[in-house]
Amino acid sequence: MKAFQLNLVTPERELFNTSATILIAPGTEGYLGVQHGHIPMAVELKTGLIYYRDASNGLKYYIWLAGGILEISPDGVHIIADEALKPDEIDIAQTKKALDEVKKVLQGKPSNMTTTEALVELEEASTRLKLAKMHHKHHS
């Protein structure tokens, strides 16, 4: 399978710049699969997990992101994420605490969070926790 250049950046840092054979990303209109030779396009990303296979070692990698833009061009695929974390960067205790706060809001209990903010946090925290659990399962 032919490879393409793939990089992911956030406003704070570059998470990776690698050669990949496949990418699956959470577009706002559904998941998008990308391989070498994909037509050029730009896609808005939603909160979720991206998956890619590294061309150098054949390993699968997952990254959590909170929205962004994916651009496919002849020179590769570029992801500009609002926020992104590798599995080992996710703080499980903090994520569970965020979910507890969301539950309080959704149950109508006093909180500093609005219902809309709680729903966004629910999506973000639940996908972070899912990735952290997948990573922990495979590395323990």
C-alpha positions as CSV (number, residue, x, y, z in Angstrom):
1,M,0.0,0.0,0.0
2,K,1.4,3.4,-1.0
3,A,2.1,5.9,1.8
4,F,1.3,9.6,2.2
5,Q,2.6,12.3,4.5
6,L,0.4,12.9,7.6
7,N,0.9,15.6,10.2
8,L,-1.3,16.8,13.1
9,V,-0.8,20.1,14.9
10,T,-2.7,22.0,17.5
11,P,-2.2,25.7,18.4
12,E,0.3,24.6,21.1
13,R,2.4,21.9,19.3
14,E,2.9,19.4,16.5
15,L,1.8,15.9,17.7
16,F,3.3,14.0,14.8
17,N,4.6,14.3,11.2
18,T,4.9,10.8,9.7
19,S,4.3,8.6,6.7
20,A,1.0,6.7,6.8
21,T,-0.9,4.2,4.7
22,I,-4.4,4.9,6.0
23,L,-6.2,7.5,8.1
24,I,-9.7,7.3,9.5
25,A,-11.0,10.7,10.9
26,P,-14.3,11.9,12.5
27,G,-15.7,14.4,10.0
28,T,-18.8,16.4,11.0
29,E,-20.7,14.5,8.2
30,G,-19.4,11.1,9.3
31,Y,-16.1,9.2,9.4
32,L,-13.7,9.8,6.5
33,G,-11.1,7.3,5.2
34,V,-8.0,8.5,3.4
35,Q,-5.4,6.6,1.5
36,H,-2.7,7.6,-1.0
37,G,-4.1,9.4,-4.0
38,H,-7.3,10.7,-2.3
39,I,-8.8,13.7,-4.0
40,P,-7.9,17.1,-2.5
41,M,-10.4,18.4,-0.1
42,A,-10.9,20.0,3.3
43,V,-13.2,18.5,5.9
44,E,-14.4,19.9,9.3
45,L,-13.6,17.5,12.1
46,K,-15.7,16.8,15.2
47,T,-14.6,15.5,18.6
48,G,-13.6,11.8,18.3
49,L,-10.7,9.4,17.7
50,I,-8.5,9.4,14.6
51,Y,-6.7,6.2,13.6
52,Y,-3.8,5.9,11.3
53,R,-1.3,3.1,10.3
54,D,2.3,4.2,10.3
55,A,4.0,3.3,7.0
56,S,7.4,2.8,8.7
57,N,6.4,0.1,11.2
58,G,2.9,-0.9,10.2
59,L,1.6,-0.1,13.7
60,K,-1.9,1.4,14.3
61,Y,-2.1,4.6,16.3
62,Y,-5.1,6.4,17.8
63,I,-5.3,10.1,18.8
64,W,-8.1,11.9,20.6
65,L,-9.1,15.3,19.1
66,A,-11.6,18.0,19.9
67,G,-12.5,19.2,16.5
68,G,-10.5,20.9,13.8
69,I,-9.8,20.8,10.1
70,L,-8.4,18.1,7.9
71,E,-6.9,19.1,4.6
72,I,-6.0,16.6,1.9
73,S,-3.6,18.0,-0.7
74,P,-1.2,16.5,-3.3
75,D,1.7,16.8,-0.7
76,G,-0.2,15.0,2.1
77,V,-2.8,15.2,4.8
78,H,-2.7,18.0,7.3
79,I,-4.8,18.1,10.5
80,I,-5.2,21.3,12.5
81,A,-6.9,20.2,15.7
82,D,-8.4,22.5,18.3
83,E,-7.0,20.1,20.9
84,A,-5.4,16.6,20.6
85,L,-3.9,14.0,22.9
86,K,-2.0,10.8,22.6
87,P,-3.4,8.0,24.7
88,D,-0.6,8.2,27.3
89,E,-1.3,11.9,27.8
90,I,-4.9,11.4,29.0
91,D,-5.4,11.8,32.7
92,I,-8.1,9.2,33.6
93,A,-8.8,10.6,37.0
94,Q,-9.3,14.1,35.7
95,T,-11.5,12.8,32.8
96,K,-13.7,10.8,35.3
97,K,-14.0,14.0,37.4
98,A,-15.1,15.9,34.4
99,L,-17.8,13.2,33.6
100,D,-19.0,13.5,37.3
101,E,-19.4,17.2,36.8
102,V,-21.3,16.7,33.6
103,K,-23.7,14.2,35.4
104,K,-24.4,16.9,38.0
105,V,-25.4,19.4,35.4
106,L,-27.5,16.9,33.5
107,Q,-29.3,16.0,36.7
108,G,-30.1,19.7,37.3
109,K,-27.7,20.1,40.2
110,P,-25.8,23.4,40.7
111,S,-22.7,23.8,38.6
112,N,-20.5,26.3,36.9
113,M,-21.3,24.6,33.6
114,T,-24.2,25.3,31.3
115,T,-26.2,22.4,29.8
116,T,-24.6,23.1,26.4
117,E,-21.1,23.1,27.9
118,A,-21.9,19.9,29.7
119,L,-23.0,18.1,26.5
120,V,-19.8,19.2,24.7
121,E,-17.7,18.0,27.7
122,L,-19.7,14.7,27.8
123,E,-18.6,14.0,24.2
124,E,-15.0,15.1,24.8
125,A,-14.5,13.3,28.1
126,S,-16.2,10.1,27.1
127,T,-14.0,9.7,23.9
128,R,-10.9,10.5,26.0
129,L,-11.8,7.9,28.5
130,K,-12.5,5.3,25.7
131,L,-9.1,5.9,24.2
132,A,-7.3,5.8,27.6
133,K,-9.0,2.4,28.3
134,M,-8.1,1.0,24.9
135,H,-4.5,2.0,25.4
136,H,-4.4,0.7,29.0
137,K,-5.9,-2.7,27.9
138,H,-3.2,-3.1,25.2
139,H,-0.3,-2.0,27.3
140,S,-0.9,-3.8,30.6
